[in-house]
């Protein structure tokens, strides 16, 4: 038969308290009896005093015995009460943990007091909240992956079907549309593969000293044509030459992803500006755009996979929502931090250690 925590605590407390009382009581009674006998042996008594000494000894022993019985009973009641008070929050947390393992992530434990048990309850509630958020993100991610794959595949299927049924002629424009959808599918799969690689414990950066100005210029060279085509100005503010210990390709990937994201949400004749600030042991890179900005409610989630600030945007306009996730993972892999501030326009801050 399985014994509960309260039962075991009760036995422990009762055993300890009763053991102490019994040892103390027996020792006291044995000592009293011993000294009565010793007194009689040493000093002797007349015919009336032995009876008095005997009854006095019995009265003391009986009083101690009844006191001991009462103390044991009192210790049992106190032990049961203390065991119940101690085990109740632990049992509640155990039941809550079992419900969480069964998928009931809305369960919470009541928190009383300000001790270690209360801290444990807070930690369990926080764990349940995080699991609930992660489960929501997992469901959303699964739906988004299905959507991201379904949309271009449906387009490809309809185009191909129309051509096979000879409803459409396979003109260069229609074939290019199919090609673009295929390219978007390839890019999505490549992004997912990159996330998988970065989540792997075997992921390593190939780091070596690099000149920051050179890395920025190489990144600008990759995105310059897209900025010119859209009519968005790209400026780099003057800064001192700084050397960083980074993975060259991954660092350029971070800058290109951030710049590409800024370009998507910056209107024509807008501006994207890069600023570099030398901070003792770190370097802060700020990429600021004059785009539409991000709502405060969306800011905590922009680095989540497949999260889009504007759910109505299609994939061609808004992307798959993976670029900033890759940026965050690569920056953190370099030992840096990334965050976003948005008011009129958006600024992405990248801090790297030297």
N, C-alpha and C positions, 0 to 999 in steps of 0.2 A: 504494500500500500504506500502510495506516494505521500510523504509528509511535507506540509507547506512550510513556508518561511516563518509564519507566526508560531506554528507548533514548535519548530526547532528553537526559535528564540525564547519561547516560553520555557521549554525544558532547560535551556542553558541558564537562563536567569534564575529559575527556581532551584536548579541544582547548585549554582554558585552560592545564592543567598542561604539556602537551607543548609548546605555543607558548612558554611562559615558559622551559622547559628548553632548547629549541632556540635561542631568542634568546640566552640566557645562554651556552650552549655555543659557538655560532658566534662570538659576540663575544669570548669568552675565547680561542678558538683563533686568531681573526684578530689579536687583540692580541699573543698569544705570537709568532706568525709575524712580525708587523710589527717587534717589538722585536729578534728574532734578526737580521733583515735590517738593521735600523738599527745594531745593534752591529757587524756585519761591515763595513758601509759606513763607519762612523765610525773604528774602531780598526784594521781590517785584521788578517789572521791569516797564519801560516806555512802550509806545505803540509799539515801533519798536522791542524791545528785545524779547518779547514773541514769535514772529514769528521766529526770529533767533534761539531761544532756541528749539522751536518745530522742525525746520528743522535739527538742529544739532543732536537732539535726534533721529529723524527718520533716519538720515544718519548713525549714530552709530548702531542703531538697525538693519537696513538693511544690513550693512556691516557684523555685527555679524551673522545675519541669513544666508547670502550667504556663509560666512566662515564655519558656522556649517554644511550647506548642503554639501559643498565641503569636509569637514572633514569626514562626514558620508559616502559619496561615496568612499572616499579614504580608509576608514576603511573597507568598504565592499569588495573592491578589494583586500586589504591586507589580510583580513580574509579568502577569498576564496583561495588565493595563499597558505597561511600558512596551512589551512585545507587540501588542496590537498597534500602538502609536508608531513604533519604529517600522513595522512591516507594512502598514497600510499604504504609505506612498510608494514603497518598493513594489508591492503587489500591483498597485495601480499602474506603475511604469511598466512592469512585466506584461500586464494585459494590453497596455497601449502598444508596446513593442510587437506583441503577437499579432495585433490587428494591423499594424503597419506592414508586417511581413506578408499578411494576406491581401495587401493592396488597399487597405482603408487608410489613405494618407491624410484624411481630414481629422483624425483622432488627435486629441491633445490631452495632456495631463494637467491637473490642477496644481498650482504652485503655492505652497504655504511656507512662510518663514524666510530666513536669509542664511541658510546653512548649506552644507555640502549636498544634502538631499535636494534642496531647492535648486542648486546649480545643476545637478544631474537632470532634474525635471526640465529646466530651461534648455539644456543641451539636447534632450530628447525631442522637445517641441521644435527646436531649431532644425534638427535633423529631419523631422517630419515635413516642415515647411520647405526645406531645400529639396527633399525628395518629390514633394508635390510640384514644385516649380520645374524640376528636371523631367518629371513625367509629362507635364504639360508641354514642355519644349520638345520632348521626344515624339509625342503625338503630332505636334505641329510640324516637326522636321520630317516625319514620315509622310505626312500629307503634302508637304512642300516638295519633297523629292518626287513623289508620284505626279504632282502637278507639273514640276519642271520637266519631267521626262514625257509626260502624256501630251503636253502642248506641242512641242516640235515633232513628236512622232505622229500625232494626228494630222498635223500639217503635211508632213511628208507623205503619209498614207493617202490623203485626199488628192494631193498633187499627182502622185504616181497612179492612183486609180483613174483619175481623169485622163491622164495620158494613155494608159492601157486601154481604156474604153473609147479612145479617140475622140473624147469630148474636147480635149485641149491638144494643141500641137506642142511638141517638145521644143519650144522656142528658147533661145539663150536666156531670156529674162526669167522664164519659169524654172529652167534648170539652175540658174543662179540662186533663185529663192530656195530651192531644195538644198543646194550646196550650203547656203548660209545657215539653214536649220541644222544641217549635219555638223557644221562647224560649231554651232552653239552647243550641240549635244556633246561633241568632243571636248569642248572647253569645260562644260559642267562635270563630265567624268574626270577630266584632268584635275579640276579643283578638288573633287571628292577624294581622288587618289592622294593629292598633296596633304589633305587633312588627315587621311589615314596614316601616311608616312610620319607626319609630325606628332601624331598621338602615340606612335610606336616608341617603346623604351630604347630602341636602337638608333633613333634619330640623332644625328650629330652634325654640328656645324663645322665647316672648314674655315676656321678663323685665322686671320693674319692682319698685320697693320696695313691700313688703307687710308688714303687721303680723302677726306670728306668732300672737298670741292670737286674732285675728280668723279666721285660716285654720284654726286648731284648732277653734274653735267652729263654723265652717261645716261642717267635716268631721264633727264630732260630731252635728250636726243631720241629716246624711245617714244615719248608722248608728244613731241613738238608738233608733228604733222596733224595729229588729231585736234590739238588746240587751235592750230591755224585754220583747219577746215571748219571748225565751229565758230571761230571768231572770238575766242576767249584769250585774254592776255595772260601770259605766264611770266612772272617776275621773280628773280632771286635777289634778295637784299644782300648788300656787301657784308662779308664776314671774314674773320681771320682763318687762315689755313689750320685745320685740325686733323689729327690722325686718330683713327679709331681701330680697335682690334675687332674686326667683324668678318663675317662671311660675305664676300663681295657680291656674289650672285643673289643671295637671300636678301641682303640689304637693299640692292637695287629693286628687287621684287617688292619689298615693302614700300619704297617710295613710289614706284610705278602704280601699285594698287591704290595707294592713297590719292595720287594725282588723278588717276583715271576715275576714281569715285567722285572726286571734287569736280571734274569736268562734266560728268553726267548731270549734276544738279546745279551747275552754274549756267545761267542764260547767256545768250549771245551778247557780246560786248562786255561781258563780265570780266572778273580778274581773279586769278589764283596766285597767291604770294607765298614764297618760301623764305623763312627767317631762321637763322642759326644763332644760338646763344651759347657761349662757352661758360660752363658753370663748374669751375674747379675740377672735380673728378668726373663730371658728366657733361654731355652735350645735349642741349634741348633744340629740337627741330620743330618749328611750327609751320603748318601748311594751312593757310587761310583762304577761304573762297568767299565770293559774294553771291552765293546761291540762295536757295529757298530756306535753308536752316532746318533744324530738327526740333520737334516738340519736346519739352522736358520729360514727358511721360515715356518717350521712346528712347531717350539717351541711355538708360541703364541696359538696354537690350540690343544696341546696334552691333555689338560684337558677337551676338549669338548666331549660330548657323541658320541660314535661310531667313533671317529676320529682315523684313523690309519696312522702312518707315512709312511708305505709302503703299498700302496693299493693292491699290488699283493699278499700279504701274505694271506693264508687261515686262517680260524678261529682257527684251531688247533694250528697254529704257532703264529699268531698275536693276538689272543683273539678277543673279541667283541668290544674292545675300550671303556669299561665302568670302568675298574679298577681304572684308574687315576682320573676319574670323582668322583668316590666314595671317593678316598683318599682326594681330594680337599675339598669336602663337609664335611667330618669328621674332617679334620684339622681345617677348618674355624669354625665348630661347637664348637671346643675346644678353640676358640679365637686365633688360630695360623695362620701361613702362610706357603705356600708351593710354591716352584718354582724349575725350572730345568735349569741347564746349561750343555751344551754339546759341546765338541770339539773332543778329542780322547777319546771316551767313554762318558758316561753320569753320571751326579751327580744330585741326587734329594735331595733338602734341605727341612727339616721339622723344623719349629721353633714353639715351644710351650711355653706358659707362665707358670711360676712356680705356 
